[in-house]
Amino acid sequence: MPVVDDDPQERQLPMFPGQDPRTDLLIRLLTDAVDAVHTLTAINQLLTQKAFGPHARRTAKQDGTIGSLRATSKGAREQKPHRHVPSNPDHRTWRGFVLSMQHLEDEARNVDLKLSKKAVCQLGTDSAKTIVRTMTETYGLRADDWPPSRWDPEKPPAADTTRHIL
C-alpha cells in the first residue's frame, strides 16, 4: 500500500550529519563522469588491440599517461628504408626531371647566368640542395654530374644506381 506524503516540506535527512545534500549530488555526478571515462578507455583499448593485433604495445611509460601504440610484429620491424621521393611532381620521373633541369638551364643561358646549380635553381622552385639530393638519392647521379644538357631524357642512368620511385 502506497504511503501518502503528508508534508511536502519534510525531506529525508542526510546519512551523515553535517553533509550538504547538494554536495552528494556533485560527488555522484563526478563519480559517474569518471566511470564513463574508464568505460570509454576500456572500449578504446579493445578496439586498438583488434586493429593492431595482439602484438601492440605501449611506448609511453606505464604510469597512466597516454602513449602511442606501435605494432611490434616481425613485418613492422623489417621495413624498407625510406626512399627519397621528390616533392616536385615533375621530378618524380627521370624524363620529367631532365626536361625540367634542361629548361632551367636554357633560361639561365638566356639571361646570361653562370651555369652553376645555384644559378639555375634560382630560376626554378627547388633549391640547389634539393636538386643535388634528387640527383644523388633518387637517380644515382654524382653531385658533380652537371650541366643537365649532358643528360639524355630518354635514357635513365644505369639501373644498378637508380632508385626506382613510385
Secondary structure, DSSP 8 states (H G I E B T S, - for coil): -------TT-----SSTT--HHHHHHHHHHHHHHHHHHHHHHHHHHHHHHHH-TTEEE-S-SSS----EEE-SHHHHS--------SSGGGGSHHHHHHHHHHHHHHHHHTT---SHHHHHHHSSS-HHHHHHIIIIIT---TT---GGGS-TTS-S-TTT-----
